[in-house]
């Protein structure tokens, strides 16, 4: 991966306090759609499903040992879809194993799923409550949770599973000081973490971002036709596609490479007892790449 510039921490419009909450919600709805969309021919799976695939491959047989906490969940984002896809895969794999072994005892009524938890420094309780109603494996923490100062006993009331922190299209939002604080807290209080980004500081990523504007012009009537406001701010006053493209460019320039994240991980702290893996997966052929880095505490 050839980076076109050093990391630059410009501001994103959608993060600004002066940006109207009504429009922010519309932009966030589009971002969630982009996580879950699977376009014919050029997308073999949605980016959310790609995260589930990556977790299953990297964590292997230990995947059921963890409880997965989204520390920057916003209004929910892709996490409910990742939960649904990962648990669908786990149940299907368990059913195949049961069928092969003729194990009828374990195949009757035993849920083999893993739990996901939504948290944020600004909880979106209404949206989270609605999302949690759709799955027995999706939960949330109602109080404010600071990803840079999360307590070790955050899920003490649940008393189950190792903690795996997830940052879905989120880690690039943090400046170096906050990112370092979050990494330190993650390694002090969790057994694993995963950073997943859909963009990078590359020419192909910037080209992909520029195509989001025309894409939204095409697909908006199919997904948001019940919202006159969404249609108005897409076609008449195209604020939504403009913000998606402008913030997408800034997000690309903000995104750290795996090597840069690892340099932060190793700065001033030992990494003994941890295993790290990183890579990239094509989410939109031929130019859209999802980059990821996973850190796992090794049992001693």
C-alpha positions in Angstrom: 0.0 0.0 0.0 1.6 3.3 -1.2 0.6 6.2 1.1 0.3 9.5 -0.7 1.0 11.8 2.3 1.7 11.9 6.0 -1.3 11.6 8.3 -3.2 14.9 8.5 -5.8 15.5 11.2 -8.2 17.9 9.4 -11.8 18.2 10.8 -14.8 16.4 9.5 -18.0 18.3 9.0 -20.2 15.6 10.5 -18.3 15.8 13.8 -18.7 19.6 14.3 -21.2 20.9 16.9 -22.5 23.5 14.5 -23.6 20.8 12.0 -27.4 20.3 12.4 -28.3 17.1 14.2 -31.0 16.5 11.6 -28.5 16.4 8.8 -26.0 14.5 10.9 -28.5 11.7 11.4 -29.1 11.6 7.6 -25.3 11.3 6.9 -24.9 8.6 9.6 -27.8 6.6 8.0 -25.9 6.7 4.7 -22.7 5.6 6.4 -24.5 2.6 7.9 -26.0 1.8 4.5 -22.5 1.8 2.9 -21.3 -0.6 5.6 -24.2 -3.0 4.9 -24.7 -2.6 1.1 -23.7 -5.3 -1.2 -23.6 -4.1 -4.8 -23.9 -6.7 -7.6 -20.7 -7.8 -9.3 -18.3 -5.4 -7.6 -19.0 -6.4 -4.0 -18.7 -10.1 -3.0 -20.0 -9.2 0.5 -20.9 -6.2 2.5 -18.1 -4.5 4.5 -19.9 -5.5 7.7 -19.9 -9.1 6.6 -16.3 -8.7 5.7 -15.5 -7.7 9.3 -17.3 -10.9 10.5 -15.3 -13.0 8.1 -12.1 -11.4 9.3 -12.9 -11.9 13.0 -13.8 -15.6 12.4 -10.6 -16.2 10.4 -8.2 -14.4 12.8 -9.7 -15.5 16.1 -10.4 -19.0 14.9 -11.7 -21.5 17.5 -11.3 -18.8 20.3 -13.9 -16.6 18.8 -16.6 -17.7 21.2 -14.5 -16.8 24.2 -15.0 -13.1 23.7 -17.7 -10.5 24.2 -17.3 -7.8 21.5 -17.7 -4.2 22.6 -18.1 -1.3 20.1 -16.5 1.6 22.0 -17.6 4.2 19.4 -21.0 2.9 18.4 -22.7 6.2 17.6 -26.3 5.4 16.7 -25.4 1.8 16.2 -23.5 1.8 12.9 -22.5 -1.5 11.5 -22.2 -3.4 14.8 -25.8 -4.9 14.7 -25.1 -6.2 11.2 -21.7 -7.6 12.2 -23.4 -9.3 15.2 -26.1 -10.8 13.0 -23.7 -12.0 10.3 -21.1 -13.5 12.7 -23.7 -15.3 14.8 -25.4 -16.6 11.6 -22.0 -18.1 10.5 -21.4 -19.6 14.0 -24.8 -21.2 14.1 -24.4 -22.6 10.6 -21.0 -24.0 11.5 -22.3 -25.6 14.7 -25.2 -27.1 12.8 -22.9 -28.6 10.3 -20.7 -30.0 13.0 -23.7 -31.5 14.8 -25.0 -33.0 11.6 -21.7 -34.6 10.9 -21.4 -36.1 14.3 -25.1 -36.9 14.7 -25.1 -34.8 17.9 -28.8 -34.2 18.4 -28.3 -33.2 22.1 -26.3 -30.1 21.2 -28.4 -29.2 18.2 -31.7 -28.8 20.0 -32.3 -25.4 21.4 -28.8 -24.4 22.3 -27.8 -20.9 21.0 -24.1 -20.9 20.0 -23.9 -17.1 19.4 -21.6 -14.5 20.9 -22.6 -11.2 22.4 -22.0 -7.7 21.2 -22.3 -4.5 23.3 -22.8 -0.9 22.1 -21.1 1.9 24.0 -20.2 5.5 23.3 -19.2 8.7 25.2 -22.6 10.0 24.0 -25.1 7.1 24.3 -27.8 6.9 21.7 -30.3 5.0 23.9 -33.3 5.2 21.7 -31.5 3.8 18.7 -29.7 1.2 20.7 -32.9 0.0 22.4 -34.5 -0.5 19.0 -31.5 -2.4 17.7 -31.3 -4.6 20.8 -34.9 -5.7 20.4 -33.9 -7.5 17.2 -31.3 -9.8 18.7 -30.7 -11.6 22.0 -27.0 -11.1 21.5 -27.0 -7.3 21.1 -26.7 -5.2 24.3 -25.7 -1.8 25.3 -24.3 0.2 28.2 -26.6 3.0 29.1 -24.1 5.3 30.7 -21.4 7.3 29.0 -18.2 5.3 28.3 -14.9 7.0 27.5 -12.8 4.7 25.2 -9.7 6.3 26.6 -10.6 5.7 30.3 -12.9 2.6 30.2 -12.9 0.6 33.5 -11.8 -3.0 33.6 -15.1 -3.9 35.2 -17.3 -2.3 32.5 -19.2 -5.6 32.0 -18.9 -6.8 35.6 -22.6 -7.2 35.8 -22.5 -9.7 33.0 -19.6 -11.7 34.3 -18.9 -13.6 31.2 -16.3 -13.7 28.4 -13.1 -11.9 27.6 -13.4 -8.4 26.4 -12.6 -7.6 22.7 -12.8 -3.9 21.8 -14.0 -2.9 18.4 -13.4 0.4 16.5 -15.4 0.4 13.3 -14.6 3.3 11.1 -13.7 5.2 14.3 -10.0 5.1 15.1 -9.1 7.7 12.5 -11.2 10.2 14.4 -8.8 10.3 17.3 -5.7 12.6 17.3 -2.4 11.0 18.3 -2.7 11.8 22.0 -6.2 10.4 22.3 -5.4 7.4 20.1 -2.4 6.6 22.2 -4.5 6.8 25.4 -7.2 4.5 23.9 -4.6 1.9 22.9 -3.0 2.0 26.3 -6.4 1.6 28.0 -7.3 -1.2 25.6 -4.2 -3.2 26.4 -4.6 -2.6 30.1 -8.2 -3.5 30.5 -9.1 -5.9 27.5 -8.0 -9.2 26.1 -8.2 -8.1 22.5 -9.0 -5.2 20.1 -9.8 -4.7 16.5 -9.5 -1.6 14.3 -11.4 -1.7 11.0 -11.3 1.1 8.4 -12.8 1.3 5.0 -10.4 4.0 3.7 -6.7 4.8 3.6 -4.2 7.4 2.5 -4.0 6.0 -1.0 -5.0 7.2 -4.5 -7.5 4.3 -4.9 -9.2 5.1 -1.6 -9.6 8.8 -2.6 -11.1 7.7 -5.9 -13.4 5.3 -4.1 -14.6 8.2 -1.9 -15.2 10.5 -4.9 -17.5 7.8 -6.3 -19.7 7.8 -3.2 -21.4 11.1 -4.3 -22.7 9.7 -7.6 -23.5 6.4 -5.9 -25.8 8.1 -3.4 -27.5 10.0 -6.2 -28.3 6.6 -7.8 -29.4 4.5 -4.8 -31.1 7.1 -2.5 -34.6 6.7 -4.0 -34.4 2.9 -3.3 -33.4 3.2 0.4 -34.7 6.6 1.5 -37.8 7.2 -0.6 -39.9 7.5 2.5 -37.9 10.5 3.7 -38.7 13.7 1.9 -36.0 15.5 3.8 -33.4 12.9 2.7 -34.4 13.3 -0.9 -34.4 17.1 -0.6 -30.9 17.3 0.9 -29.6 14.8 -1.7 -31.0 16.2 -4.9 -32.3 19.8 -4.4 -29.6 21.0 -1.9 -27.1 18.2 -2.0 -25.7 18.6 1.5 -25.7 14.8 2.2 -23.5 13.7 -0.8 -21.2 16.7 -0.3 -20.6 15.9 3.4 -20.1 12.2 2.6 -17.4 13.0 0.0 -15.7 15.8 1.9 -15.6 13.9 5.1 -14.5 10.7 3.3 -11.5 12.6 1.9 -10.6 13.9 5.3 -11.1 10.4 6.8 -8.7 8.9 4.2 -6.0 11.5 5.1 -6.6 10.8 8.8 -6.3 7.0 8.6 -3.2 5.4 10.1 -1.5 2.4 8.4 -1.0 -0.8 10.4 2.6 0.1 10.7 1.8 3.5 12.2 -0.7 1.9 14.7 2.0 -0.7 15.7 4.5 2.1 16.2 2.0 3.7 18.6 1.4 0.4 20.4 5.1 -0.1 21.0 5.8 3.4 22.2 6.7 3.5 25.8 5.1 0.2 26.7 5.9 -3.5 26.4 4.0 -5.7 24.0 5.1 -9.0 25.5 2.1 -11.4 25.8 0.3 -9.9 22.9 -0.1 -11.1 19.3 -0.8 -8.7 16.5 -2.1 -9.4 13.0 -3.1 -6.9 10.2 -4.1 -6.9 6.6 -6.5 -5.6 4.0 -9.5 -7.0 2.3 -11.2 -5.9 -0.9 -14.7 -4.6 -0.1 -15.5 -3.0 -3.5 -13.7 -4.2 -6.6 -11.2 -3.0 -7.8 -10.4 0.0 -5.6 -12.2 -0.3 -2.2 -10.0 -1.8 0.6 -10.9 -2.5 4.2 -7.7 -2.3 6.4 -7.7 -4.0 9.8 -5.4 -4.7 12.7 -6.2 -7.1 15.5 -4.4 -7.4 18.9 -4.9 -10.4 21.1 -3.6 -11.0 24.6 -2.0 -14.5 24.8 -2.9 -16.8 27.7 0.0 -17.5 29.9 
